[in-house]
Amino acid sequence: MFRDVAVVLDERFRRLIIGSARLEKLAEGCRWAEGPAYFPAGRYLVWS
């Protein structure tokens, strides 16, 4: 589990946050990366 503080820059974003959700670090040390893209129908995450 990745512990960090989220900074909300636009108050409208707060309505999208799930209170019990936690940040999770997926990768580190990337020189360049895209993603992630979540596909709910297949319940999988693509990271490139």
MIRODREN-11297 format. One record per residue (C-alpha): chain; residue in one letter; residue number from 1; y, z, x. Coordinates in steps of 0.5 Angstrom, whole numbers, plus 500, padded with zeros to 3 digits. Layout:
% MIRODREN-11297
+----+----+-----+-----+-----+-----+
: ch : aa :   i :  c2 :  c3 :  c1 :
+----+----+-----+-----+-----+-----+
:  A :  A : NUM :   Y :   Z :   X :
...
+----+----+-----+-----+-----+-----+
This chain:
% MIRODREN-11297
+----+----+-----+-----+-----+-----+
: ch : aa :   i :  c2 :  c3 :  c1 :
+----+----+-----+-----+-----+-----+
:  A :  M :   1 : 500 : 500 : 500 :
:  A :  F :   2 : 507 : 498 : 503 :
:  A :  R :   3 : 512 : 503 : 501 :
:  A :  D :   4 : 519 : 501 : 501 :
:  A :  V :   5 : 526 : 501 : 497 :
:  A :  A :   6 : 527 : 495 : 492 :
:  A :  V :   7 : 535 : 493 : 492 :
:  A :  V :   8 : 537 : 491 : 485 :
:  A :  L :   9 : 543 : 486 : 486 :
:  A :  D :  10 : 543 : 484 : 479 :
:  A :  E :  11 : 542 : 489 : 473 :
:  A :  R :  12 : 539 : 484 : 469 :
:  A :  F :  13 : 533 : 484 : 473 :
:  A :  R :  14 : 531 : 491 : 472 :
:  A :  R :  15 : 528 : 489 : 465 :
:  A :  L :  16 : 523 : 485 : 469 :
:  A :  I :  17 : 520 : 491 : 473 :
:  A :  I :  18 : 514 : 494 : 471 :
:  A :  G :  19 : 515 : 502 : 473 :
:  A :  S :  20 : 508 : 503 : 475 :
:  A :  A :  21 : 508 : 497 : 480 :
:  A :  R :  22 : 508 : 498 : 487 :
:  A :  L :  23 : 510 : 494 : 493 :
:  A :  E :  24 : 504 : 491 : 497 :
:  A :  K :  25 : 505 : 487 : 504 :
:  A :  L :  26 : 501 : 481 : 504 :
:  A :  A :  27 : 502 : 479 : 511 :
:  A :  E :  28 : 507 : 480 : 517 :
:  A :  G :  29 : 509 : 476 : 523 :
:  A :  C :  30 : 509 : 469 : 520 :
:  A :  R :  31 : 514 : 465 : 523 :
:  A :  W :  32 : 515 : 461 : 517 :
:  A :  A :  33 : 511 : 461 : 510 :
:  A :  E :  34 : 512 : 459 : 503 :
:  A :  G :  35 : 509 : 463 : 497 :
:  A :  P :  36 : 506 : 467 : 494 :
:  A :  A :  37 : 505 : 463 : 487 :
:  A :  Y :  38 : 500 : 467 : 482 :
:  A :  F :  39 : 496 : 463 : 477 :
:  A :  P :  40 : 495 : 468 : 471 :
:  A :  A :  41 : 490 : 463 : 468 :
:  A :  G :  42 : 485 : 464 : 474 :
:  A :  R :  43 : 488 : 471 : 476 :
:  A :  Y :  44 : 489 : 468 : 483 :
:  A :  L :  45 : 494 : 468 : 488 :
:  A :  V :  46 : 496 : 462 : 493 :
:  A :  W :  47 : 499 : 464 : 500 :
:  A :  S :  48 : 501 : 458 : 504 :
+----+----+-----+-----+-----+-----+
